[in-house]
């Protein structure tokens, strides 16, 4: 009987101890902050843009059939103008587009009584490039147009000519809407004929352009 009473007392003692322990303040568990990792957004080259450019042009004139003076003389000068285009992102890093430009040419050469000058230059080109996030490396090609004026004591011949253009460049996104570029273009206008009072002179013309520009996306 004594043993049963003793066991009963121990049981009640344990229950009371458990109850008291439950009533004691529990330690506060520190709150663990949630850490999230976001992948940086890739720059989007898609969309339209307009811009301005400036650089230097090198016009090569290779006289044929004994063409005199400036028709057989290279020249160079400043060039500056505007451009506009549209880009399409067709794969994660592949950018295709189209662009047109027109610029003023300060090209003029006088030699042996013959003068050759050009007032403007333009082109319509396709572009294809590979984007390294905010840097785009591209190639370009299309049709080039140019104004040419040849003068001599025998007369004057003013014409607009067409040829092909190829080139390459690097463009960098300075901000979400502003880009800067450097590019090189080669334009070939083939053999051109100039008539001076019944006398025809022929020269082969091409031009190298090196220029820098900025564009604003919209």
Backbone bond lengths (Angstrom), bond angles and torsions (degrees), N, CA, C in turn:
res aa  C-N    CA-C-N  psi(-1)  N-CA   C-N-CA  omega(-1)  CA-C   N-CA-C  phi
1 X - - - 1.446 - - 1.505 111.22 -
2 X 1.334 113.36 -40.47 1.469 120.01 177.08 1.514 111.36 -63.84
3 X 1.354 115.66 -37.02 1.471 120.05 -179.35 1.516 110.74 -67.00
4 X 1.349 118.30 -39.76 1.457 122.34 -179.97 1.504 110.31 -65.20
5 X 1.351 116.53 -41.77 1.459 121.14 179.33 1.504 110.95 -63.85
6 X 1.343 116.04 -38.95 1.461 120.32 -179.64 1.527 111.08 -65.36
7 X 1.332 116.20 -41.30 1.476 119.88 179.75 1.518 110.49 -66.11
8 X 1.329 115.20 -37.81 1.456 119.27 179.57 1.509 110.78 -65.02
9 X 1.309 117.00 -39.47 1.471 121.26 179.71 1.524 110.94 -65.45
10 X 1.326 116.05 -39.83 1.470 119.46 -179.85 1.522 110.44 -65.81
11 X 1.348 116.64 -39.89 1.467 120.96 -179.42 1.513 110.90 -62.77
12 X 1.378 115.47 -46.66 1.469 118.74 178.45 1.523 111.53 -64.41
13 X 1.320 116.62 -32.64 1.462 120.33 178.66 1.519 111.29 -65.75
14 X 1.335 115.92 -42.50 1.468 119.87 179.24 1.522 111.56 -65.84
15 X 1.344 117.44 -40.68 1.456 121.74 179.19 1.508 111.00 -64.22
16 X 1.320 116.98 -39.94 1.466 120.55 179.47 1.515 110.74 -66.48
17 X 1.383 115.16 -39.24 1.474 118.58 179.35 1.520 111.47 -65.25
18 X 1.318 115.41 -39.24 1.473 119.75 178.87 1.520 111.32 -64.67
19 X 1.340 115.78 -40.58 1.463 120.55 179.69 1.520 110.71 -64.11
20 X 1.351 116.71 -42.59 1.465 120.35 179.63 1.526 111.04 -64.75
21 X 1.332 116.75 -39.06 1.470 120.60 179.98 1.520 110.96 -65.02
22 X 1.348 116.16 -35.74 1.458 119.65 178.80 1.510 111.83 -67.89
23 X 1.375 115.69 -28.73 1.462 119.33 -179.29 1.517 112.83 -80.02
24 X 1.326 118.75 -14.82 1.453 121.16 -179.89 1.542 110.97 -71.45
25 X 1.362 118.81 149.30 1.484 121.08 178.43 1.524 110.66 -60.56
26 X 1.323 115.36 135.06 1.463 121.28 179.33 1.534 110.04 -91.11
27 X 1.343 118.53 144.19 1.475 120.90 179.61 1.536 110.68 -63.39
28 X 1.340 115.40 138.57 1.468 120.87 -179.99 1.522 109.75 -77.54
29 X 1.330 116.47 127.63 1.460 121.12 178.20 1.531 109.99 -81.73
30 X 1.347 118.60 128.70 1.473 120.25 179.64 1.530 111.13 -63.21
31 X 1.354 115.30 142.70 1.473 121.10 178.90 1.524 108.79 -83.18
32 X 1.300 115.68 123.20 1.461 120.91 179.39 1.529 109.34 -85.77
33 X 1.353 117.97 122.29 1.476 119.39 178.81 1.523 111.22 -67.61
34 X 1.344 115.25 144.15 1.460 120.37 177.49 1.522 109.49 -82.05
35 X 1.314 116.40 126.80 1.462 122.09 -179.42 1.518 108.55 -104.71
36 X 1.342 115.89 122.62 1.463 120.86 178.21 1.519 109.38 -115.88
37 X 1.295 116.34 143.33 1.453 122.80 -179.92 1.522 108.75 -116.33
38 X 1.363 116.14 121.80 1.450 121.12 -179.78 1.528 110.41 -110.38
39 X 1.315 115.57 135.40 1.456 120.59 176.75 1.531 109.13 -77.64
40 X 1.353 118.43 126.65 1.474 120.08 179.81 1.519 111.72 -55.61
41 X 1.331 116.44 138.04 1.463 121.11 -179.21 1.524 110.47 -69.02
42 X 1.333 116.96 138.34 1.459 122.41 176.79 1.520 109.39 -82.12
43 X 1.333 116.81 139.07 1.461 120.60 -178.56 1.523 110.45 -63.62
44 X 1.317 116.01 136.76 1.468 122.47 -179.05 1.533 109.31 -98.59
45 X 1.338 116.84 112.36 1.456 122.03 -179.50 1.518 112.80 -84.38
46 X 1.325 118.39 -7.31 1.457 120.95 -176.21 1.530 111.53 -67.84
47 X 1.337 115.13 147.63 1.453 120.17 174.61 1.512 113.00 123.57
48 X 1.331 115.31 172.57 1.450 121.54 179.46 1.518 112.53 -87.03
49 X 1.316 116.44 162.82 1.462 121.57 -179.79 1.522 110.15 -157.68
50 X 1.316 115.67 155.98 1.461 123.45 171.95 1.523 107.35 -134.01
51 X 1.344 116.91 154.07 1.461 118.38 -177.91 1.511 113.01 -166.55
52 X 1.311 114.36 -175.69 1.465 122.30 179.56 1.523 108.69 -132.90
53 X 1.345 115.81 154.06 1.460 120.28 -179.25 1.522 110.03 -144.89
54 X 1.312 115.22 159.34 1.464 121.58 177.19 1.523 108.52 -152.23
55 X 1.324 115.91 149.87 1.453 119.40 -179.82 1.508 112.22 -176.83
56 X 1.329 115.76 -147.49 1.465 122.15 -175.56 1.520 108.84 -134.36
57 X 1.336 115.65 136.70 1.448 121.15 178.14 1.512 112.01 -113.26
58 X 1.332 116.34 143.10 1.465 123.08 178.94 1.527 107.82 -122.67
59 X 1.326 116.65 105.44 1.462 121.85 -178.31 1.519 109.40 -95.55
60 X 1.330 115.53 123.85 1.460 120.78 178.78 1.510 110.77 -102.72
61 X 1.329 117.37 127.65 1.467 123.02 177.93 1.519 108.67 -121.29
62 X 1.316 116.39 117.87 1.468 122.03 -178.40 1.525 108.05 -116.38
63 X 1.347 116.07 97.69 1.455 121.83 -174.99 1.521 113.83 -62.60
64 X 1.332 116.00 137.15 1.456 122.79 175.60 1.539 108.29 -111.04
65 X 1.322 116.64 169.06 1.472 125.02 -179.76 1.525 112.74 37.42
66 X 1.350 114.94 42.05 1.456 120.07 175.67 1.505 114.66 73.87
67 X 1.353 117.95 23.60 1.468 121.05 -179.96 1.521 110.14 -56.08
68 X 1.337 118.19 131.42 1.459 121.48 -172.22 1.525 114.05 -90.76
69 X 1.321 115.15 168.05 1.460 124.16 167.04 1.505 115.98 51.77
70 X 1.361 114.93 -127.74 1.458 121.47 -174.31 1.521 113.39 -64.70
71 X 1.333 118.10 -17.77 1.460 120.66 177.73 1.525 111.58 -75.05
72 X 1.303 116.75 -4.33 1.466 121.69 177.58 1.530 109.57 -133.08
73 X 1.330 115.56 35.25 1.468 120.18 -174.89 1.527 110.33 -139.41
74 X 1.339 117.65 130.27 1.458 121.43 178.01 1.527 110.48 -75.44
75 X 1.316 116.22 153.95 1.457 121.02 178.13 1.524 109.87 -147.85
76 X 1.316 116.87 163.84 1.461 120.38 179.44 1.525 109.41 -149.84
77 X 1.339 114.87 160.46 1.455 119.58 -178.79 1.513 111.61 -178.49
78 X 1.314 115.10 174.47 1.459 121.76 -176.58 1.527 110.64 -73.63
79 X 1.317 115.50 150.70 1.452 122.08 175.79 1.522 108.71 -139.43
80 X 1.333 116.64 143.22 1.457 120.62 179.30 1.514 110.34 -156.55
81 X 1.338 116.80 144.18 1.451 118.73 -177.98 1.509 113.56 -172.53
82 X 1.330 115.83 -157.04 1.465 122.69 -176.91 1.524 109.67 -128.76
83 X 1.323 115.62 159.28 1.460 121.09 177.72 1.529 109.67 -145.52
84 X 1.321 115.93 160.89 1.462 122.22 177.28 1.519 108.41 -152.16
85 X 1.334 116.38 149.42 1.457 119.11 -178.74 1.507 112.98 -168.36
86 X 1.334 114.74 -174.28 1.463 121.45 179.86 1.519 108.43 -145.89
87 X 1.347 115.72 137.39 1.457 122.50 179.58 1.521 110.75 -113.15
88 X 1.339 115.78 146.20 1.453 123.16 174.03 1.532 108.18 -125.11
89 X 1.323 117.76 128.24 1.462 121.46 173.42 1.522 107.26 -90.46
90 X 1.333 117.46 108.33 1.458 121.50 -174.05 1.518 112.61 -98.20
91 X 1.334 117.88 -11.13 1.459 124.58 176.59 1.534 105.83 -153.72
92 X 1.331 118.49 168.31 1.465 119.05 -175.80 1.529 115.31 -48.88
93 X 1.335 118.62 -33.01 1.464 120.44 -178.61 1.519 113.70 -128.91
94 X 1.316 118.09 5.70 1.468 122.08 -177.03 1.531 109.17 -102.86
95 X 1.340 115.43 125.07 1.468 121.63 -177.64 1.531 109.16 -121.96
96 X 1.317 116.46 126.27 1.464 122.89 174.95 1.523 108.59 -116.82
97 X 1.340 116.11 151.47 1.450 118.08 -179.73 1.508 112.60 -167.95
98 X 1.325 115.39 -178.55 1.465 123.27 177.21 1.516 108.32 -137.93
99 X 1.351 115.78 146.91 1.463 120.06 -177.19 1.522 110.29 -147.19
100 X 1.332 115.30 146.62 1.468 122.50 173.57 1.518 108.38 -127.44
101 X 1.330 117.01 146.11 1.458 120.30 179.25 1.530 110.23 -145.80
102 X 1.312 114.99 157.03 1.461 121.36 173.56 1.520 107.57 -147.06
103 X 1.345 116.47 139.48 1.450 119.51 -178.33 1.528 112.70 -149.01
104 X 1.307 111.70 157.70 1.459 120.91 176.63 1.520 109.44 -80.40
105 X 1.325 116.83 137.65 1.464 122.60 176.41 1.524 110.46 -112.81
106 X 1.299 117.04 132.05 1.470 120.89 172.39 1.526 107.53 -105.59
107 X 1.334 115.18 68.27 1.464 121.41 -178.08 1.524 108.98 -117.43
108 X 1.330 115.94 120.66 1.468 120.17 -179.24 1.521 109.28 -155.71
109 X 1.333 115.32 132.77 1.475 120.77 -179.57 1.517 109.21 -138.57
110 X 1.333 116.36 133.04 1.466 122.63 175.10 1.528 108.40 -123.94
111 X 1.321 115.19 130.22 1.465 119.19 178.51 1.525 109.27 -161.55
112 X 1.334 114.76 133.83 1.471 121.83 176.32 1.529 112.23 52.93
113 X 1.312 116.75 40.32 1.451 120.75 175.64 1.513 115.28 79.00
114 X 1.328 117.26 5.94 1.475 121.14 179.14 1.529 108.51 -120.49
115 X 1.335 114.89 137.06 1.470 120.75 179.76 1.521 109.67 -120.85
116 X 1.346 116.48 137.36 1.471 122.23 175.66 1.518 107.51 -131.64
117 X 1.322 117.02 125.87 1.466 119.73 177.25 1.514 111.31 -143.05
118 X 1.325 114.86 163.94 1.464 122.38 179.30 1.517 108.69 -138.07
119 X 1.341 115.96 132.55 1.463 121.14 -177.69 1.522 113.40 -97.60
120 X 1.349 117.56 -32.76 1.456 118.56 -177.85 1.516 110.91 -148.49
121 X 1.328 113.90 162.34 1.457 122.86 -178.14 1.532 107.58 -144.69
122 X 1.330 117.52 142.62 1.463 120.51 -179.55 1.521 110.23 -147.46
123 X 1.320 116.57 162.43 1.462 120.34 176.69 1.524 110.47 -156.02
124 X 1.329 115.06 155.07 1.466 123.74 171.01 1.516 105.76 -125.61
125 X 1.348 116.33 120.61 1.459 119.61 -169.35 1.524 112.06 -136.94
126 X 1.325 115.13 153.13 1.452 120.99 166.81 1.530 108.79 -93.31
127 X 1.325 116.30 155.53 1.467 120.86 178.01 1.535 108.85 -131.54
128 X 1.331 116.10 142.97 1.462 121.93 175.36 1.521 107.10 -140.31
129 X 1.336 116.43 127.31 1.458 118.80 -175.75 1.508 113.44 -144.67
130 X 1.332 114.36 170.93 1.471 122.77 176.59 1.519 107.12 -122.08
131 X 1.324 116.22 127.40 1.465 121.35 -175.17 1.524 111.01 -99.68
132 X 1.335 115.44 129.38 1.457 122.54 168.86 1.528 106.18 -104.43
133 X 1.344 115.18 76.26 1.460 123.29 -173.93 1.526 110.24 58.23
134 X 1.338 119.23 -102.34 1.462 121.75 -175.94 1.528 113.62 -92.14
135 X 1.307 118.33 4.68 1.465 121.80 177.48 1.521 109.52 -117.13
136 X 1.338 115.85 127.75 1.462 121.77 -178.70 1.528 109.21 -117.47
137 X 1.323 116.00 122.89 1.466 122.42 174.21 1.527 107.06 -104.60
138 X 1.347 117.63 126.21 1.462 118.75 -171.51 1.527 112.34 -140.63
139 X 1.314 113.82 157.74 1.450 122.53 169.24 1.516 108.45 -114.13
140 X 1.332 117.12 158.28 1.458 120.22 -176.14 1.522 110.44 -148.55
141 X 1.313 116.85 153.37 1.459 120.73 179.53 1.513 111.24 -167.87
142 X 1.338 116.22 153.00 1.455 120.07 -179.86 1.514 112.17 171.52
143 X 1.342 115.66 -140.79 1.451 122.81 -176.19 1.522 109.47 -112.32
144 X 1.342 116.56 136.43 1.460 122.13 178.37 1.525 109.93 -115.00
145 X 1.321 115.48 148.49 1.467 122.43 179.05 1.526 108.79 -129.60
146 X 1.348 116.03 146.77 1.456 118.93 -176.43 1.520 110.77 -151.82
147 X 1.329 115.48 142.42 1.457 121.41 173.16 1.521 109.00 -93.03
148 X 1.337 117.49 134.08 1.458 122.57 179.48 1.529 109.82 -134.25
149 X 1.304 115.76 137.13 1.462 121.27 176.03 1.521 109.22 -130.26
150 X 1.334 116.18 124.77 1.467 121.88 176.90 1.525 108.43 -116.23
151 X 1.341 115.36 134.52 1.463 120.99 -178.89 1.514 109.81 -131.46
152 X 1.316 115.36 146.07 1.463 122.19 171.90 1.523 107.76 -150.48
153 X 1.305 116.31 176.86 1.472 119.53 178.65 1.517 111.88 -63.52
154 X 1.357 116.28 -19.19 1.459 120.53 -178.49 1.523 112.80 -88.84
155 X 1.345 118.30 -10.16 1.453 119.06 -179.87 1.518 112.85 153.05
156 X 1.330 114.88 -167.74 1.462 122.70 -175.75 1.522 109.57 -140.16
157 X 1.334 116.49 140.37 1.463 121.69 176.97 1.529 108.30 -132.56
158 X 1.317 117.23 117.85 1.467 123.83 -178.45 1.521 108.44 -114.79
159 X 1.339 117.89 126.92 1.459 119.67 -177.77 1.525 111.12 -148.58
160 X 1.342 114.61 157.92 1.461 122.37 171.07 1.523 107.48 -108.30
161 X 1.320 116.61 129.72 1.457 121.22 -174.93 1.527 109.64 -121.00
162 X 1.336 115.59 161.39 1.467 122.06 178.91 1.517 109.43 -128.51
163 X 1.335 115.36 152.02 1.455 121.97 178.09 1.515 109.44 -158.68
164 X 1.308 116.32 -163.88 1.468 119.50 178.15 1.521 110.20 -109.48
165 X 1.327 115.27 158.71 1.456 121.57 179.70 1.529 109.21 -137.86
166 X 1.335 116.32 138.10 1.460 123.06 173.35 1.527 107.81 -136.07
167 X 1.306 116.37 156.63 1.464 118.95 -180.00 1.509 112.48 -178.16
168 X 1.334 115.08 -171.97 1.461 122.00 -178.86 1.522 108.76 -155.58
169 X 1.320 115.61 160.39 1.457 118.98 -179.84 1.510 112.54 -163.36
170 X 1.336 115.00 174.05 1.462 123.56 175.62 1.520 107.30 -130.10
171 X 1.331 116.15 131.52 1.464 121.38 -179.23 1.524 109.08 -126.50
172 X 1.326 115.97 140.32 1.462 121.60 -176.92 1.521 110.21 -127.49
173 X 1.330 116.84 131.85 1.460 121.41 176.58 1.523 108.99 -79.58
174 X 1.330 116.99 109.84 1.453 122.71 179.17 1.525 110.28 -77.25
175 X 1.327 116.65 -36.31 1.457 123.17 174.79 1.520 107.12 -144.25
176 X 1.336 117.66 -172.40 1.457 120.16 -179.15 1.530 111.78 -66.88
177 X 1.338 118.00 -22.50 1.465 120.56 -177.04 1.524 114.33 -120.81
178 X 1.333 118.60 -10.06 1.470 121.74 -176.29 1.519 110.58 -116.69
179 X 1.353 116.63 129.55 1.457 121.74 176.24 1.527 109.90 -124.91
180 X 1.328 115.88 155.51 1.469 122.08 176.42 1.522 108.15 -127.72
181 X 1.341 116.10 146.89 1.464 119.94 -175.24 1.525 112.08 -141.62
182 X 1.327 114.44 159.32 1.458 123.67 167.96 1.518 106.32 -133.68
183 X 1.348 117.82 132.09 1.455 119.02 -177.84 1.527 111.83 -146.73
184 X 1.343 113.46 159.91 1.466 121.93 177.52 1.527 107.74 -124.69
185 X 1.339 116.57 135.59 1.454 122.07 177.60 1.523 110.41 -129.64
186 X 1.329 115.90 138.37 1.465 121.75 172.54 1.521 108.04 -114.53
187 X 1.339 116.57 127.09 1.455 121.95 -179.95 1.531 109.60 -120.10
188 X 1.328 116.41 133.02 1.461 121.80 -179.69 1.526 108.50 -121.25
189 X 1.340 116.74 120.70 1.459 122.17 -178.85 1.522 113.11 -106.88
190 X 1.329 116.51 5.63 1.453 120.40 175.69 1.520 113.31 66.09
191 X 1.335 116.46 -160.14 1.471 122.50 178.57 1.524 110.12 -82.42
192 X 1.318 115.71 128.12 1.463 121.46 178.73 1.524 109.86 -118.94
193 X 1.348 115.46 141.22 1.461 121.59 -179.17 1.531 110.22 -108.62
194 X 1.320 115.49 135.73 1.465 121.77 177.01 1.530 108.38 -122.14
195 X 1.322 115.75 131.08 1.471 121.56 -177.46 1.519 110.29 -103.18
196 X 1.336 115.97 124.84 1.466 122.49 176.84 1.530 108.70 -121.01
197 X 1.323 116.05 96.33 1.471 121.43 176.91 1.520 112.18 50.58
198 X 1.334 115.68 49.60 1.457 120.34 177.05 1.515 114.62 91.13
199 X 1.327 117.45 -11.80 1.468 121.11 176.77 1.528 109.16 -98.45
200 X 1.326 116.60 127.77 1.463 121.38 -178.35 1.529 110.01 -104.21
201 X 1.320 115.58 125.88 1.467 121.88 175.78 1.524 108.51 -115.10
202 X 1.318 115.43 139.34 1.462 120.72 -176.98 1.532 110.46 -118.87
203 X 1.342 115.88 140.39 1.461 120.99 176.85 1.520 109.26 -146.07
204 X 1.323 115.76 146.48 1.476 121.37 176.29 1.529 107.96 -93.91
205 X 1.328 116.18 129.87 1.459 120.39 -174.48 1.527 111.56 -122.79
206 X 1.325 115.36 135.72 1.460 121.31 170.15 1.521 108.42 -145.93
207 X 1.321 116.45 166.08 1.461 120.15 -177.98 1.520 110.54 -144.96
208 X 1.329 115.55 139.36 1.456 123.22 173.12 1.526 108.50 -109.93
209 X 1.338 116.53 129.70 1.454 121.81 179.76 1.523 110.21 -119.80
210 X 1.315 115.38 130.61 1.469 121.78 171.91 1.522 106.52 -122.01
211 X 1.326 117.28 122.22 1.454 118.42 -174.63 1.529 111.81 -150.59
212 X 1.320 115.00 160.21 1.460 123.50 176.04 1.524 107.92 -122.04
213 X 1.330 116.20 153.63 1.448 118.56 -178.05 1.515 112.70 -157.81
214 X 1.303 115.58 167.91 1.464 123.15 174.31 1.516 107.99 -128.12
215 X 1.347 115.96 151.30 1.457 121.49 -179.91 1.517 109.74 -136.45
216 X 1.328 115.96 146.53 1.454 122.42 176.35 1.530 108.42 -113.15
217 X 1.359 116.26 121.17 1.458 120.72 178.92 1.528 110.24 -79.60
218 X 1.329 115.17 152.03 1.463 119.65 174.82 1.515 110.52 -144.17
